[in-house]
């Protein structure tokens, strides 16, 4: 979704709980879409995939519409510069924690005009769904809670590259780490513990082991 939306200048809002790899997915896209510097031949020798020029903005409760407008203006000016010299580069505004700004300040309202204009790509990540005025102007991708199968894939993947056929010395360990998945689900079923722990903690725990 990130690749398709950035290449077509379609605004994208990724919604999911903390630790559900929202930021990671964007960073993986940046790592691959580097034009002639891309590691993969597919991304180097094609007109479809442009290099991405990210403009980052970290939202807070005190975010102002002026700050957001400034980020978009900077991205727009860079995009026009790339076009003038015929560089295959797309600027993309990446907005982190888009759900943090206080609604009463209406600081995100400036996005309505900026997203309709569509001069640069836009990706936002948030822990909860934004209001209809924002979501109606973008593709919304909702990251569901990890299933038992997802958890086992993550746990085993932290241990070895090919968990379906692990090296003999790791076969027992693969089964051991998978046994932590029900324990994690039990922790997340407790409303109090859920306030402090999430998928990111589970992954770091398995990696530590």
DODO-972393 format. One record per residue: residue in one letter; x, y, z of N, C-alpha, C in turn. Coordinates in steps of 0.05 Angstrom, whole numbers, plus 5000, padded with zeros to 4 digits. Example, Ala and Ser with C-alpha at 12.3 -4.5 7.8 and 13.67 -1.06 7.14 Angstrom:
A526448865156524649105156526449345156;S525749555142527349795143525850015157;
END
This chain:
X501749765000500050005000501750255000;X503950255016505750485017507050534990;X507950324977509250364951507250464930;X504950344928502950424908502050714913;X501450784938500451044944502551264940;X505051214947507051424943507651454914;X507551244898508151264870505851404854;X503451404865501151524852500151774865;X501651874885500952114900498152084913;X497451844921494951794935495451804965;X494151984980494651995009494051725023;X495651655042495351405056495451445086;X493451335101493451345130493551055140;X495650985155495950725166495150735196;X493150575203492050565230492750305243;X493750315267494450065281495450125309;X495449925326496349945353499449985354;X500550085375503450115377504849845373;X507049845358508549605353507549435330;X505649535314504549375292506049435266;X508449545268510249575245509349795225;X507949995234507050215216509450365206;X511150465224513550615217515550435201;X515750185210517550005197516849965168;X514249945162513449905134514250135116;X514150385127514950615112517950625108;X519450555130522350545128523350335108;X521950105107522649905087522150005059;X520050155055519550275028521850465021;X522650635040524750825034527450685028;X527850465042530350315038530550185011;X528250134998528250004972527950204949;X526350414953525950604931528050824932;X530350764921532650954920533651004892;X531950964872532751014845535150844836;X537150984825539550844816541250734839;X540750814863542150714886540750474899;X538450394888537050164899538649904896;X538349734915539849474915538749284893;X536149294890534849114871534649234843;X535249074823535249154795532449264787;X530349134798527549214791527149504797;X528149604819527749884827529650074813;X531849974801533750144788532950194758;X532049994745531650004716528650004709;X527150194719524350214712523450504716;X521450584700520350854703517950854722;X517150614731514850594749515550684777;X517850584788518650644815520550874817;X519651094829521351324832522851314859;X524951464861526351494887524651674905;X524651614930523051774949524751964965;X523752204968525152414983523252485007;X523752365030521852395053522252655068;X519952765076519853005093518352915119;X519752895141518552785165517353005183;X515052925195513853105215512752945238;X513653005262512752865286510553035300;X508152925300505853075312506053065343;X504853255355504553265384501853385390;X501253405416498653525424498653825417;X500953945415501154235409501754295380;X501454095362501854145334500054365324;X501154535306499654755295499354715265;X497354845253496854825225499154955209;X500455165221502655295208505055105205;X505554945225507754745224507254545201;X504854445200504154255179504354385151;X503354625149503454765123506454815115;X508154865134510954915128512254655117;X511654425129512754175119511854115091;X509354165085508254115058509454315038;X509854565047511054765029513954685022;X515454595042518154505037518154265017;X516354075022516253845004515453924976;X513554104974512554194948514754334932;X516254514946518454654933520654464923;X521254264939523254064931522253894908;X519653834908518453684886518653834860;X518054094861518254264837521054284827;X523054294846525854304838526654044824;X525753814834526353564821525153544793;X522753654790521453644763522953824744;X523854054753525254244735527754124723;X529253964738531653844728531253554719;X528653484717527853214707529052984723;X528953014750529852794767527452614774;X527752344772525552164778525252124809;X524652344823524452334852521752444860;X520452304879517852394890518252464919;X517352704926517452784954514952674968;X515352584993513152475008513252585037;X511052685046510852785073509952545091;X511652485111511052275130510252395156;X507752355164506752465189506452255210;X508052265231508052065253506152155275;X504751965287502852015309500752225301;X499452185278497552375268495052405285;X494652215304492352235321492852385347;X495252495351495852635376494752925378;X494853085356493953365359491153385371;X490753575388488153615401486053715381;X483753585381481653645362480753935364;X480654035388479554315392481354525379;X483954455374485754645361485454645331;X484154425320483654405291486154435275;X488454345286490954385272491254215247;X489753985246489853815222487953895200;X486354095205484354175185485754275160;X488154375162489654475138490154245119;X490153995129490653765112488453735090;X486053835095483953805075484753925049;X485754175049486554305025489054185013;X490954115031493554015022493253735009;X491553565020491153305008489553314982;X487653504981486153534956487953634933;X489953794941491753904921493453684909;X494353494925495753254915498353304900;X499853514907502253564893504553394902;X504453294927506553114937505152874950;X506652654954505552414967505352464997;X503652315010503152345038502552085051;X503952025073503451785089503251875119;X501151795132500851855160500351595175;X501451585200500851355217499651455243;X497751295253496251365276495351125291;X494851145317493950925334490950895332;X489551095323486651075321485651215296;X483251145287482151245262481651545264;X482451695244481951985243479052035235;X478252295236475452355229474952325199;X472452325192471652265165472752465144;X473052715153474152915134476952845125;X478452705142481252625134481152355119;X479652165130479651895118478351885091;X476452075086475152075060477052185038;X479252305046481152415027483552235023;X483551995035485851825034485051535034;X487051365027486651075031487351015060;X485550875074485950805102486650505104;X488950445115489750175118489750105148;X488049915156487749845184489349595191;X491249625210492849395219491349255242;X490349015237488948875258490848765279;X489748685302491348545322492548295311;X494948235319496247995309494847745318;X494447555299493147295306495247115318;X494346885327496246685338498246605317;X497346565292499146495270501146715265;X500246965266502147195262504247195284;X503347155309505247165331507346945329;X506446705321508346485318510346535295;X509346655273511146725251513246935260;X512347135275514247335285516247215304;X515347045323517046925343519146745330;X518246575312520146395298522046555279;X520946765267522646925249524747075263;X524347145289526447275305528747085311;X528246825309530246625316531946535292;X530646495269532046405245530746495220;X532246495198531246605173529146425160;X529346165164527445985152526145805173;X524245915188523045765210521545515202;X520745495177519345255168521345015165;X523845085161525944875159528444965174;X528244985201530445095216532844905217;X535245005223537544835226537044645250;X538244405249537744205270538144305298;X540144485302540744575329538644775339;X536844875321534945075330532044965330;X531744715322528944615320527444615347;X528844545368527544545394526944835403;X528845015397528445295405526145425391;X525745345365523445455350520845385364;X520545145373518145055387517845195414;X520145245427520045385453519045665451;X520145815431519246095428516346115420;X515445915404512645915396510745885420;X511745745441510145695465509645955481;X511146165475510746415489508246575478;X507346495455505046635442502546635459;X501746395470499346395487499646575512;X502146575522502646745546502347035539;X503347125516503047395507500047465504;X498547285492495647335488494247365515;X495147215535493947235562494547505574;X497047605570497747865581496048085568;X495648065541494148265527491148255533;X490248035544487448015552486848165578;X488948235592488648385617488748685611;X486448825616486249105609488449275622;X489149215646491249375660493949335647;X494749085642497349025630497449135601;X495249135587495149225559495849515557;X495649665579496349945578499349985576;X500849785585503749815587505349645567;X504049435557505549255539504149225512;X505649155492504549125465506248935448;X505648935422507048755404510048805403;X510749065405513649135404515149005427;X513948995451515248865474515548565469;X513548445457513648155451516048095433;X516248255412518448205392521148245406;X521448455422524048505435524648285455;X522548185468522947965488524047725474;X522747645451523647405437526547455426;X527047695415529747755405531847735427;X531047825451532947815474533547525481;X531447355481531947075487533846945466;
END
